[in-house]
Amino acid sequence: MTKFNTQLIHGGNSEDPATGAVSTPIYRSSTFHRHVLGGEPKWEYSRTGNPTRASLEKLMAQLEGGVAGFAFASGSAAIHAVFSLYSQGDHFIVGKDVYGGTFRLINKVLKRFGMEFTVVNTRDLQAVEDAIQGNTVAIYFETPTNPLLQITDIEAIAKIAKKHGIKTIIDNTFATPYNQRPLTLGADIVVHSATKYLGGHSDVVAGIAVTNDQEIADQLAFLQNSIGSTLGPDDSWLLQRGIKTLAARMRVHQENTDAVIDFLQGDDHIAKIYYPGLKNFPGHDIAAKQMRNFGAMISFELQPGLSAKKFVESLQLIDLAESLGGIESLIEVPAVMTHGSIPREIRLKNGIADELIRLSVGIEDPEDIIADLNQALAKLD
């Protein structure tokens, strides 16, 4: 079997069988000609299956170590499809620190259909086990989390889940399969906002779900076709092109992040840094065990009384923008932006302070990133 970095380049359908093209062609056709009536043709309608999307899905299954992958129109669409595997009355344990869009989906949509949720700190294994009920079907969490970078022991949670006959579902967006492969640690389903590091260039919105369970794969294929929130062929091609450079990008992301961390640790404007690569960070040892590297996401709190608004609006190079994982450095204020849909009292209870900043470190020259941070912080004096 080829190594991971080689699979990035040659995985999926790396050569078009019809022409030998080394770049998967974009099949824009909505439908496909049948030569006979009936039967089960390989291609019939692009919502059901498209050769460009299929190449991407095969690649993602290989990278995550699953039996099948599924590409959706967004990360939220992928998460919704996974929850759609379940029914009214089913109960889920959900990590307390999740993306605001996931919080919104659960509380504004899924609960209306009779699904039940218990929010738990998944780092507390006993709390997870205590929250399991007779109707519990799955444990859903992120690691590292968005935006506090909290680390959950995937293998330990998966063992608890298997003991009780329930599934483990992990959002692997922050880590990517380059840094972490949850399915190999016992998880059943992995989801990604592929808009982020997988695409890597802030030019495509997409979602991915991968499973190592054939029965789940068959159900997801049905749901993908039935719900219809599939990724189009052009975006599938863009995403697969982005994935080819994932390893190269992640190495530079990591080098730059290490430099930025060193800078932030020495700046008096910073009250607290959230980053699993720090040896005194809770969960550091677990992250070191289950991740290749610690990733390029950093969250930090300004000292009380300092203005997060003034800081981010003073930046000149780093983009104040939603999203993360692009080649450009991106910064945001979770309380206002990505997690603004969560009521303030819940945000504060979960540790998302108004002064919290989330930084996605890009691949620019690290000296330029640090200089921009430094001049914006200086304006807070």
C-alpha positions in Angstrom: 0.0 0.0 0.0 1.3 3.5 -0.9 2.0 6.0 1.8 -0.5 8.8 2.8 1.3 11.6 0.9 1.4 9.5 -2.2 -2.3 8.7 -1.9 -3.0 12.4 -1.9 -1.6 12.6 -5.4 -2.6 9.2 -6.9 -5.7 8.2 -4.9 -9.2 8.1 -6.1 -9.2 7.7 -9.9 -5.9 9.4 -10.6 -6.0 8.5 -14.3 -9.1 8.8 -16.5 -9.7 5.3 -18.0 -11.2 6.8 -21.2 -8.3 9.1 -22.1 -5.4 8.6 -19.7 -5.8 12.2 -18.4 -3.9 12.5 -15.1 -6.4 15.1 -13.9 -9.9 13.7 -13.3 -12.1 15.3 -16.0 -15.1 17.4 -15.0 -18.2 15.5 -16.1 -20.8 18.3 -16.2 -23.5 16.1 -17.6 -26.7 15.9 -15.6 -27.7 12.6 -17.1 -26.1 9.7 -18.9 -27.2 7.7 -22.0 -28.5 4.2 -21.4 -27.9 1.6 -24.1 -30.5 -0.8 -22.8 -33.7 -0.4 -20.8 -33.6 -1.5 -17.2 -30.7 -3.0 -15.3 -28.3 -1.0 -13.1 -26.1 1.3 -15.2 -22.9 2.6 -13.6 -24.0 6.2 -14.3 -27.6 7.4 -14.7 -28.2 10.8 -13.1 -25.6 13.1 -11.5 -27.4 13.5 -8.2 -27.2 9.7 -7.8 -23.6 9.5 -9.0 -21.1 11.5 -11.0 -17.7 10.3 -12.2 -15.9 13.4 -10.9 -17.6 13.3 -7.5 -17.0 9.5 -7.3 -13.2 10.0 -7.8 -13.2 12.5 -4.9 -15.3 10.2 -2.7 -13.0 7.2 -3.4 -10.0 9.4 -2.5 -11.5 10.5 0.8 -12.4 6.9 1.7 -8.8 5.9 1.1 -7.3 8.9 3.1 -9.5 8.2 6.1 -9.3 4.5 6.0 -13.0 3.9 5.3 -15.0 1.7 3.0 -16.9 4.7 1.3 -16.9 8.4 1.2 -19.6 10.9 0.3 -19.3 14.4 -0.9 -21.9 17.0 0.0 -22.7 20.7 -0.8 -21.3 21.9 2.5 -20.0 20.6 5.8 -23.4 21.3 7.4 -25.0 19.2 4.7 -22.7 16.3 5.5 -23.5 16.6 9.2 -27.2 16.7 8.5 -27.0 13.6 6.3 -25.2 11.7 9.1 -27.8 12.7 11.7 -30.5 11.7 9.1 -29.3 8.1 9.6 -31.3 8.2 12.8 -35.0 8.7 13.8 -37.4 10.4 16.1 -36.8 9.5 19.7 -33.1 8.6 19.2 -30.8 10.1 21.7 -27.3 11.6 21.0 -24.4 12.6 23.3 -22.8 15.7 21.9 -19.6 17.4 22.8 -20.1 20.7 24.5 -17.7 22.6 22.3 -18.9 22.3 18.8 -19.2 24.6 15.7 -22.0 27.1 16.1 -23.6 25.8 12.9 -23.8 22.3 14.4 -25.3 23.8 17.5 -27.9 25.6 15.4 -28.7 22.5 13.4 -29.3 20.5 16.5 -31.3 23.0 18.4 -33.3 24.7 15.6 -33.9 21.7 13.3 -33.2 18.3 14.6 -34.9 18.8 17.9 -38.1 19.7 16.0 -38.1 16.3 14.5 -38.0 14.6 17.9 -34.3 13.8 18.3 -32.9 14.1 21.8 -29.5 15.5 22.7 -27.4 15.6 25.9 -24.4 18.0 25.9 -21.4 16.5 27.7 -17.7 17.4 28.1 -16.4 14.4 26.2 -13.0 14.8 27.8 -14.7 13.4 30.9 -15.1 9.7 30.1 -17.2 9.0 33.1 -19.6 11.8 32.2 -19.9 10.3 28.7 -20.7 6.9 30.1 -23.2 8.3 32.6 -25.1 10.1 29.9 -25.8 7.0 27.9 -29.5 6.1 27.9 -31.5 3.2 26.6 -32.3 5.2 23.4 -28.8 6.5 22.9 -27.6 5.8 19.4 -24.4 7.8 19.0 -21.7 10.0 20.5 -20.9 13.1 18.3 -17.9 15.3 19.0 -15.0 17.4 17.5 -11.4 17.0 18.4 -9.7 19.4 18.4 -12.8 21.4 19.0 -14.0 24.7 17.5 -13.0 27.2 18.9 -11.3 26.1 22.1 -9.1 23.3 20.6 -10.1 20.9 23.3 -8.9 17.3 22.9 -11.0 14.1 23.4 -9.5 10.7 23.5 -11.0 9.1 20.4 -10.0 5.5 21.2 -11.4 5.7 24.7 -14.7 7.1 23.6 -15.0 4.5 20.8 -14.4 1.7 23.4 -17.3 3.1 25.5 -19.5 3.4 22.5 -18.8 -0.2 21.3 -19.4 -1.5 24.9 -22.9 0.0 24.7 -23.6 -0.8 21.0 -23.7 2.8 19.8 -21.7 4.7 17.2 -18.9 7.2 17.4 -19.1 10.2 15.0 -16.3 12.7 14.8 -15.9 16.0 13.1 -12.3 15.9 11.9 -12.2 19.3 10.1 -9.5 20.9 12.3 -7.1 18.0 12.2 -7.7 16.6 8.6 -6.7 13.0 7.8 -3.1 14.3 7.5 -2.9 14.8 11.2 -5.6 12.4 12.5 -7.5 9.4 11.3 -10.4 8.7 13.7 -11.6 5.6 11.9 -8.4 3.8 12.6 -8.9 4.7 16.3 -12.3 3.0 16.5 -14.7 5.7 15.2 -17.5 4.7 12.9 -18.1 7.9 10.9 -16.0 11.0 10.2 -17.3 14.3 8.8 -15.4 17.3 7.4 -16.1 20.8 6.4 -14.0 20.2 3.3 -14.3 24.0 2.6 -11.4 24.3 5.1 -8.0 22.5 5.0 -9.0 19.8 2.4 -9.9 22.4 -0.2 -7.3 24.8 1.3 -7.7 27.7 -1.0 -11.0 29.4 0.2 -12.5 28.8 -3.2 -15.0 25.9 -2.7 -17.7 25.0 -0.2 -18.0 21.3 0.4 -18.6 18.6 3.0 -17.4 15.0 3.4 -18.6 12.0 5.3 -16.6 8.8 5.5 -17.4 5.5 7.2 -15.7 2.1 7.7 -19.1 0.3 8.1 -20.6 -1.0 4.9 -24.2 -1.0 6.3 -23.8 2.7 7.2 -22.3 3.4 3.8 -25.3 1.9 2.1 -27.6 4.0 4.2 -25.6 7.2 3.5 -25.6 6.5 -0.2 -29.4 6.3 0.0 -29.7 9.5 2.0 -27.2 11.4 -0.2 -29.4 10.5 -3.3 -32.7 11.1 -1.5 -31.9 14.4 0.2 -29.9 15.6 -2.8 -27.4 18.0 -1.2 -24.6 16.6 -3.4 -21.4 18.3 -4.4 -21.4 19.4 -8.1 -18.7 18.2 -10.5 -16.8 21.5 -10.8 -16.6 21.8 -7.0 -15.6 18.1 -6.7 -12.8 18.7 -9.2 -11.6 21.8 -7.3 -11.7 19.9 -4.0 -9.7 17.0 -5.3 -7.1 19.4 -6.8 -6.8 21.1 -3.4 -6.4 17.8 -1.6 -3.4 16.9 -3.7 -1.3 19.6 -1.9 -2.6 18.9 1.6 0.6 17.4 2.9 2.8 20.2 1.5 0.4 22.9 2.8 0.1 21.4 6.3 3.8 21.3 6.8 4.1 25.0 6.1 1.0 25.7 8.2 2.6 23.9 11.1 5.9 25.6 10.8 4.2 29.0 10.8 2.0 28.1 13.7 5.0 27.1 15.8 6.5 30.6 15.2 3.2 32.4 15.9 2.8 30.5 19.2 6.3 31.5 20.3 5.4 35.1 19.6 2.0 35.0 21.4 3.5 33.4 24.5 5.8 36.5 24.9 3.2 39.2 24.4 1.6 40.8 27.5 -1.7 41.6 25.7 -2.5 37.9 25.6 -4.2 36.4 28.7 -4.6 32.8 27.6 -3.6 30.6 24.6 -5.6 27.6 23.5 -3.4 25.2 21.5 -2.9 21.5 22.0 0.8 21.7 21.1 1.6 23.5 24.4 2.8 21.0 26.9 0.7 22.5 29.7 -2.5 22.5 27.6 -5.1 20.0 28.9 -5.2 17.1 26.5 -1.7 17.7 25.2 -0.6 14.1 25.9 -3.7 12.7 24.2 -3.2 14.9 21.2 0.4 13.8 20.9 -0.8 10.2 21.0 -3.5 10.4 18.4 -2.3 13.2 16.1 0.7 13.5 13.8 1.0 17.2 14.4 -1.0 19.7 16.5 -2.5 21.7 13.6 -2.6 25.3 12.6 -5.5 26.6 14.6 -4.9 28.8 17.6 -7.3 30.5 19.9 -6.3 33.1 22.4 -8.0 35.6 24.8 -7.0 39.2 25.1 -6.5 40.6 28.5 -9.8 41.7 30.2 -10.9 45.1 29.0 -9.0 45.0 25.7 -11.1 45.3 22.6 -11.3 42.3 20.3 -13.1 44.5 17.8 -10.2 47.1 17.7 -7.6 44.3 17.5 -9.1 42.4 14.5 -10.0 45.7 12.7 -6.4 46.9 13.0 -4.9 43.9 11.1 -3.6 44.7 7.7 -2.4 41.3 6.3 -4.5 38.8 8.2 -8.1 38.6 6.8 -11.0 39.1 9.2 -13.3 36.5 7.8 -15.4 33.4 8.4 -13.9 30.0 7.7 -10.4 28.6 8.3 -7.8 26.4 6.7 -7.0 28.5 3.7 -3.6 29.4 2.5 -4.2 32.9 3.7 -4.3 33.6 7.5 -7.8 34.1 8.7 -9.0 35.5 12.0 -12.4 35.8 13.6 -14.1 36.6 16.9 -16.2 33.5 17.8 -18.7 35.3 20.0 -19.7 37.5 17.1 -19.1 35.3 14.1 -18.9 31.5 14.0 -20.5 31.0 17.4 -22.8 34.0 17.4 -25.9 31.8 17.0 -25.2 30.3 20.5 -26.9 32.4 23.3 -24.3 34.4 25.3 -24.9 32.7 28.6 -24.3 29.3 27.0 -21.2 30.6 25.2 -19.7 32.0 28.4 -20.6 28.8 30.3 -18.7 26.8 27.6 -15.7 29.1 27.8 -16.2 31.2 24.7 -15.4 34.7 26.1 -16.1 37.9 24.3 -12.3 38.5 24.2 -11.6 35.1 22.5 -9.9 35.3 19.1 -9.6 32.4 16.7 -6.7 32.4 14.3 -6.2 30.1 11.3 -2.5 30.4 10.5 -1.8 30.6 6.8 1.3 29.8 4.7 2.5 33.4 4.2 6.0 34.2 5.5 5.8 33.8 9.2 7.6 37.1 9.9 4.9 38.9 8.0 2.1 37.2 10.0 3.8 38.0 13.3 4.5 41.6 12.3 0.8 42.1 11.6 -0.2 40.6 14.9 2.3 42.7 16.7 1.3 46.0 15.2 -2.4 45.3 15.8 -1.7 44.3 19.4 0.3 47.5 19.9 -2.7 49.6 19.0 -4.5 48.2 22.1 -2.1 50.1 24.4 
